[in-house]
Amino acid sequence: MTLLNAQEGKEYIVREIVTDDEELDAFLFSLGCYSGEPITVVSRIRGGCVVSIKDGRYTIDNQLAEAIAI
């Protein structure tokens, strides 16, 4: 299951990041989004969603949400 299919308000654990783009991997790692970390979809917005990772909230697009396996 990917973050794109996650329920709002429910905490999930990131299983893996499925992408071939090293820059994208590095960006997500800098946000604290990597395997074993909890992540929560706070709300859905047009073209993406707002997620809570550690103590921060970030807006990510649907393409990025699809790359995060939970």
C-alpha positions in Angstrom: 0.0 0.0 0.0 1.2 3.5 -0.7 0.7 6.8 1.1 -1.7 7.8 -1.7 -4.2 5.2 -0.3 -3.7 6.0 3.4 -6.5 7.1 5.6 -6.4 10.6 7.1 -5.4 10.8 10.7 -4.0 7.2 11.0 -0.3 6.6 11.7 1.6 4.3 9.4 5.2 3.1 9.3 7.2 3.7 6.1 8.2 0.4 4.7 10.3 1.7 1.7 10.7 4.5 -0.7 10.1 3.2 -4.3 11.9 5.6 -6.7 14.9 5.5 -9.0 15.7 9.2 -8.3 18.6 9.6 -5.9 17.8 13.3 -5.4 14.2 12.4 -4.3 15.5 9.8 -1.9 17.9 12.4 -0.4 15.1 14.9 -0.1 12.8 12.5 1.7 15.6 11.4 4.0 16.3 15.1 4.9 12.6 15.4 5.9 12.9 12.3 8.1 11.0 10.1 5.8 12.7 6.7 5.6 12.1 3.0 6.4 10.8 2.4 9.9 9.7 6.0 10.6 6.0 6.8 11.4 4.1 9.0 9.0 0.5 10.4 9.2 -1.7 11.8 6.4 -3.1 15.0 8.1 -5.3 16.0 5.2 -5.9 15.7 1.5 -5.5 18.6 -0.8 -6.0 19.1 -4.5 -3.1 17.3 -6.2 -1.5 15.9 -3.0 -1.7 15.6 0.7 -0.3 17.1 3.9 1.7 14.7 6.0 3.2 14.7 9.5 6.7 13.3 9.8 8.4 13.6 13.2 7.6 17.1 14.4 7.0 18.7 11.0 4.1 18.9 8.5 4.8 18.8 4.8 2.8 19.1 1.6 3.7 16.4 -0.9 2.2 15.8 -4.4 0.4 12.6 -5.5 3.4 11.3 -7.4 5.6 11.5 -4.3 2.9 10.0 -2.1 2.8 7.1 -4.5 6.5 6.5 -4.1 6.2 6.0 -0.3 5.2 2.4 0.6 3.6 2.0 4.0 
